[in-house]
Amino acid sequence: MTANPITATIPLDAQGVHHGFLKLPHSRDDSAWGSVMIPITVIANGTGPTALLTGANHGDEYEGPIALQDLAVTLTPDQITGRVIILPMMNMPAFAAGKRCSPIDGANMNRSFPGKPDGSVTAKICDFIAAQLVPLADVVLDFHSGGSTLDFLPFAAAHVLEDKTQEAACMAAMQAFNAPYSARMLEIDNVGMFDTEVENQGKVFVTTELGGAGTSTARSVAIARKGIRNLLIHSGILQGEMSQAPSVNIDMPDASCFHFAQNAGMIEYLGDLGDPVTEGQPIARIWPADRTGVAPQICTAGRSGILAARHVPGLVKMGDFVGLVAVVLD
């Protein structure tokens, strides 16, 4: 079996604080003996659970990297029992380019797991994370937001799973994160996802969507920071009391929640994120962007709920995601 060429420049099992890199040799035009360097921090104290905390699975999503960079410089061993592994920019090539997918091989990391040790750059990174880091973890938190083309209500999420004991543990961890919204999700496209790999390994997994539109806000980063702390306390790693506030429980039970453009053009939303909608209600209009005198395409809600996500920026192509209508459970 081919060995993965990635090596860690720091120990993954030593006590104390260690900052370093996952080093992947990558020969290219501008650096014949170059490497892809993925920052990693490991903080450990005594014997206890391990949390794997990841950001920038997609390189244009920023709340996770900001909150995890902060954690890497502020968390001290005396505050924890166990181990915290921090990968703020797990898809470093995409993050450095500010893109969803890797500019090296064009791959979407979150559709590339479990990866291959002799595959492309993205496949090698996925293989190392799946084979070397996930098995160390008891709980995994993977930060996402909408990136450059989506904007979300800020929610933490856990998935509907066949193993109901595992599902319950994931749901409890998601509730502990305590985002303003807490989502029960049935993924419509889970092949190759980091989520799927972690869950298939039997781990507790929580993910997020904390805004988007290609940037972060003070509010979205604060949600990420609080959520990390709450989850580490919930997992028995960090000392202290969780900070809890009301959270609206939402569900995305089937494909009727997701809406897509059937025309290209300029999109006009008829409501804002968080607004209630009823089945059949128009949620957006797509105006022609190349002529006048033509009526817009009307996008209608496939079910009742609240508008939980929308497209950005203002132009859409045929097939683009338009809106997510989530069902409020409270």
C-alpha positions as CSV (number, residue, x, y, z in Angstrom):
1,M,0.0,0.0,0.0
2,T,1.3,3.5,-0.9
3,A,2.2,5.6,2.1
4,N,0.9,9.1,2.4
5,P,3.8,11.6,1.8
6,I,2.4,14.1,4.4
7,T,4.3,14.4,7.6
8,A,3.5,16.3,10.7
9,T,6.3,18.7,11.9
10,I,5.0,18.4,15.5
11,P,4.1,15.4,17.6
12,L,0.4,14.6,17.7
13,D,0.5,12.8,21.1
14,A,2.8,14.9,23.2
15,Q,1.8,16.9,26.3
16,G,1.8,20.7,26.2
17,V,1.3,23.1,23.2
18,H,2.8,22.4,19.8
19,H,2.4,24.6,16.7
20,G,3.6,23.3,13.4
21,F,2.5,22.1,10.0
22,L,1.3,19.1,8.0
23,K,4.0,19.1,5.2
24,L,3.1,17.8,1.8
25,P,5.9,17.8,-0.8
26,H,4.5,19.4,-4.0
27,S,6.8,20.0,-7.0
28,R,5.5,22.8,-9.2
29,D,6.7,25.4,-11.7
30,D,7.5,28.0,-9.1
31,S,9.1,25.7,-6.5
32,A,10.6,22.5,-7.8
33,W,11.1,21.0,-4.3
34,G,8.3,22.9,-2.7
35,S,5.7,21.8,-0.2
36,V,2.1,22.6,0.8
37,M,2.3,23.6,4.5
38,I,-1.0,23.2,6.4
39,P,-0.9,24.9,9.9
40,I,-1.8,22.6,12.8
41,T,-1.8,23.1,16.6
42,V,-2.0,20.3,19.2
43,I,-2.7,21.2,22.9
44,A,-2.8,18.3,25.3
45,N,-2.9,17.8,29.1
46,G,-3.3,14.4,30.8
47,T,-5.7,11.7,29.7
48,G,-9.1,12.5,28.3
49,P,-11.2,13.0,25.1
50,T,-9.8,14.4,21.9
51,A,-11.5,17.1,19.9
52,L,-10.5,17.7,16.2
53,L,-11.5,21.3,15.2
54,T,-11.3,22.2,11.5
55,G,-11.9,25.3,9.4
56,A,-11.6,26.3,5.7
57,N,-12.6,22.9,4.3
58,H,-13.8,25.4,1.7
59,G,-11.2,28.1,1.3
60,D,-13.6,31.1,1.1
61,E,-15.3,30.6,4.5
62,Y,-13.8,32.6,7.4
63,E,-15.6,32.3,10.7
64,G,-13.9,29.0,11.5
65,P,-10.4,30.0,10.6
66,I,-10.7,33.2,12.7
67,A,-12.1,31.5,15.8
68,L,-9.6,28.6,15.5
69,Q,-6.6,30.9,15.1
70,D,-7.8,32.7,18.2
71,L,-8.1,29.4,20.1
72,A,-4.6,28.3,19.0
73,V,-3.0,31.3,20.7
74,T,-5.3,31.5,23.8
75,L,-6.0,27.9,24.9
76,T,-3.5,26.7,27.5
77,P,-2.9,23.1,28.7
78,D,-4.0,23.8,32.3
79,Q,-7.5,24.7,31.0
80,I,-8.1,21.3,29.5
81,T,-8.1,17.6,30.3
82,G,-7.4,15.6,27.1
83,R,-6.4,16.9,23.7
84,V,-7.4,19.5,21.2
85,I,-6.2,19.3,17.5
86,I,-6.7,22.5,15.6
87,L,-6.6,22.8,11.8
88,P,-7.8,26.3,11.1
89,M,-7.1,26.1,7.3
90,M,-7.4,22.4,6.5
91,N,-7.7,23.2,2.7
92,M,-4.7,25.5,2.7
93,P,-4.3,25.8,-1.1
94,A,-8.0,26.9,-1.4
95,F,-7.8,29.2,1.6
96,A,-4.6,30.9,0.3
97,A,-6.5,31.6,-3.0
98,G,-9.7,32.6,-1.3
99,K,-11.6,30.0,-3.3
100,R,-14.0,27.2,-2.5
101,C,-12.0,24.6,-4.4
102,S,-8.3,24.0,-4.6
103,P,-6.5,26.0,-7.3
104,I,-4.0,23.2,-7.6
105,D,-6.2,20.4,-8.8
106,G,-9.7,22.0,-8.9
107,A,-11.0,19.6,-6.3
108,N,-13.7,20.3,-3.8
109,M,-12.3,19.0,-0.5
110,N,-15.7,18.3,0.9
111,R,-16.5,16.0,-1.9
112,S,-13.1,14.2,-1.9
113,F,-13.1,12.1,1.3
114,P,-11.8,9.6,2.2
115,G,-9.1,10.6,-0.3
116,K,-6.1,8.6,-1.6
117,P,-2.5,8.6,-0.4
118,D,-1.3,8.5,-4.0
119,G,-3.9,10.9,-5.4
120,S,-4.0,14.6,-6.2
121,V,-3.0,17.2,-3.6
122,T,-6.5,17.4,-2.2
123,A,-6.9,13.6,-2.2
124,K,-3.6,13.3,-0.2
125,I,-4.7,15.9,2.4
126,C,-8.1,14.1,2.8
127,D,-6.4,10.8,3.2
128,F,-4.1,12.0,5.9
129,I,-6.9,13.7,7.8
130,A,-9.2,10.7,7.5
131,A,-6.6,8.0,8.3
132,Q,-4.4,9.8,10.8
133,L,-6.4,12.6,12.5
134,V,-10.0,11.5,12.6
135,P,-9.2,8.1,14.4
136,L,-7.6,10.1,17.2
137,A,-10.8,12.1,17.8
138,D,-13.8,11.6,20.0
139,V,-15.6,14.7,18.7
140,V,-15.1,16.6,15.4
141,L,-16.3,20.1,14.7
142,D,-16.0,21.3,11.1
143,F,-16.8,25.0,10.5
144,H,-18.6,26.1,7.4
145,S,-20.4,29.2,6.2
146,G,-21.8,30.3,2.9
147,G,-18.5,31.3,1.3
148,S,-18.6,33.6,-1.8
149,T,-21.9,32.4,-3.2
150,L,-24.3,31.7,-0.2
151,D,-25.5,33.4,2.9
152,F,-27.0,31.5,5.8
153,L,-28.9,32.1,9.0
154,P,-26.2,31.2,11.6
155,F,-26.8,27.5,12.6
156,A,-25.0,24.5,14.0
157,A,-26.1,21.2,12.5
158,A,-26.1,17.5,13.1
159,H,-27.2,14.8,10.7
160,V,-29.9,12.2,10.6
161,L,-28.0,8.9,10.9
162,E,-28.8,5.2,10.8
163,D,-27.2,4.6,14.2
164,K,-29.6,6.4,16.4
165,T,-27.3,6.3,19.4
166,Q,-24.6,8.1,17.4
167,E,-27.2,10.5,16.0
168,A,-28.4,11.4,19.6
169,A,-24.8,12.1,20.7
170,C,-24.3,14.3,17.6
171,M,-27.6,16.2,18.2
172,A,-26.6,16.7,21.9
173,A,-23.3,18.2,20.9
174,M,-24.9,20.4,18.3
175,Q,-27.3,21.7,20.9
176,A,-24.4,22.3,23.3
177,F,-22.7,24.5,20.6
178,N,-25.7,26.7,21.0
179,A,-25.8,28.7,17.7
180,P,-28.9,31.0,17.3
181,Y,-30.4,28.2,15.1
182,S,-29.9,24.4,15.6
183,A,-30.4,22.3,12.5
184,R,-31.3,18.7,12.1
185,M,-30.1,17.9,8.6
186,L,-30.7,15.2,6.0
187,E,-27.9,15.8,3.5
188,I,-28.9,15.7,-0.2
189,D,-25.3,15.3,-1.5
190,N,-23.2,13.5,1.1
191,V,-20.9,11.4,-1.1
192,G,-17.2,12.3,-0.4
193,M,-18.0,14.7,2.4
194,F,-15.8,15.1,5.5
195,D,-19.0,14.8,7.5
196,T,-19.7,11.3,6.0
197,E,-16.2,10.1,6.6
198,V,-16.2,11.2,10.3
199,E,-19.7,9.7,10.9
200,N,-18.7,6.5,9.2
201,Q,-15.8,6.2,11.7
202,G,-18.4,6.4,14.5
203,K,-17.4,9.8,15.8
204,V,-19.5,12.6,17.2
205,F,-19.7,15.2,14.5
206,V,-21.0,18.8,14.4
207,T,-20.9,21.2,11.5
208,T,-22.0,24.8,11.0
209,E,-23.2,27.4,8.6
210,L,-22.5,30.8,10.1
211,G,-23.3,33.4,7.6
212,G,-21.2,33.8,4.4
213,A,-21.3,36.2,1.5
214,G,-17.5,35.9,1.2
215,T,-16.7,37.5,4.6
216,S,-17.3,37.3,8.3
217,T,-19.0,39.6,10.8
218,A,-18.4,40.3,14.4
219,R,-21.6,38.4,15.3
220,S,-20.7,35.3,13.2
221,V,-17.2,35.1,14.7
222,A,-18.6,35.5,18.2
223,I,-21.0,32.6,17.6
224,A,-18.0,30.5,16.4
225,R,-15.9,31.3,19.5
226,K,-18.7,30.6,21.9
227,G,-19.6,27.4,20.2
228,I,-16.1,26.0,20.4
229,R,-16.0,26.7,24.1
230,N,-19.4,25.2,24.7
231,L,-18.6,22.1,22.7
232,L,-15.2,21.5,24.5
233,I,-17.0,21.8,27.9
234,H,-19.8,19.5,26.7
235,S,-17.1,17.0,25.6
236,G,-15.4,17.0,29.0
237,I,-12.2,18.6,27.7
238,L,-12.5,22.2,28.8
239,Q,-13.3,23.4,32.4
240,G,-16.0,25.9,33.0
241,E,-19.7,26.5,32.5
242,M,-21.4,26.6,29.0
243,S,-22.8,29.9,27.8
244,Q,-26.4,29.1,26.7
245,A,-29.0,31.2,25.0
246,P,-32.3,30.4,23.2
247,S,-31.8,28.5,20.0
248,V,-34.4,27.9,17.3
249,N,-34.6,24.3,16.3
250,I,-35.0,23.8,12.5
251,D,-35.2,20.8,10.2
252,M,-34.4,20.2,6.6
253,P,-36.1,16.9,6.1
254,D,-36.1,16.4,2.3
255,A,-35.4,17.9,-1.1
256,S,-38.5,20.2,-1.0
257,C,-36.5,22.5,1.2
258,F,-34.0,23.3,-1.5
259,H,-34.7,25.6,-4.5
260,F,-32.7,26.1,-7.7
261,A,-32.8,28.6,-10.6
262,Q,-34.3,27.4,-13.8
263,N,-33.2,30.6,-15.6
264,A,-30.1,32.8,-15.6
265,G,-30.4,36.4,-14.6
266,M,-30.6,39.0,-11.8
267,I,-32.2,37.7,-8.6
268,E,-34.6,39.7,-6.5
269,Y,-35.4,38.2,-3.1
270,L,-38.9,38.9,-1.9
271,G,-38.0,38.3,1.8
272,D,-34.9,38.3,4.0
273,L,-33.2,35.5,5.9
274,G,-35.3,34.4,8.9
275,D,-38.6,35.5,7.3
276,P,-41.5,33.0,7.4
277,V,-42.8,31.6,4.1
278,T,-45.7,29.4,3.2
279,E,-45.8,26.6,0.6
280,G,-46.3,28.1,-2.9
281,Q,-45.3,31.6,-1.8
282,P,-42.9,33.4,-4.2
283,I,-39.5,33.8,-2.5
284,A,-37.6,35.3,-5.4
285,R,-37.8,36.6,-8.9
286,I,-35.1,36.2,-11.6
287,W,-35.1,39.0,-14.0
288,P,-33.5,38.7,-17.5
289,A,-30.0,40.4,-17.4
290,D,-29.7,40.8,-21.2
291,R,-33.0,42.4,-22.3
292,T,-36.0,44.5,-21.2
293,G,-39.7,43.8,-21.6
294,V,-39.6,40.2,-20.3
295,A,-41.3,39.0,-17.2
296,P,-39.2,37.4,-14.4
297,Q,-39.1,33.8,-13.5
298,I,-40.9,33.3,-10.2
299,C,-39.3,31.0,-7.6
300,T,-41.9,29.6,-5.2
301,A,-41.4,27.8,-1.8
302,G,-41.8,24.1,-2.0
303,R,-42.9,23.9,1.7
304,S,-43.7,26.2,4.6
305,G,-41.0,27.4,7.0
306,I,-38.4,30.1,7.2
307,L,-35.9,31.3,4.6
308,A,-32.6,29.9,6.0
309,A,-30.2,30.5,3.1
310,R,-30.0,32.5,-0.1
311,H,-27.7,33.0,-3.1
312,V,-25.1,35.7,-3.4
313,P,-24.1,37.8,-5.3
314,G,-27.0,39.3,-7.4
315,L,-26.6,37.3,-10.6
316,V,-27.5,33.6,-10.9
317,K,-27.0,30.9,-13.6
318,M,-29.4,28.1,-14.5
319,G,-29.0,25.4,-11.8
320,D,-27.7,27.8,-9.1
321,F,-29.0,27.4,-5.6
322,V,-31.6,30.0,-4.9
323,G,-33.0,29.4,-1.4
324,L,-33.4,27.0,1.5
325,V,-36.7,26.8,3.4
326,A,-36.2,25.2,6.8
327,V,-39.0,23.8,9.0
328,V,-39.2,25.4,12.4
329,L,-39.6,22.7,15.1
330,D,-40.2,24.9,18.1
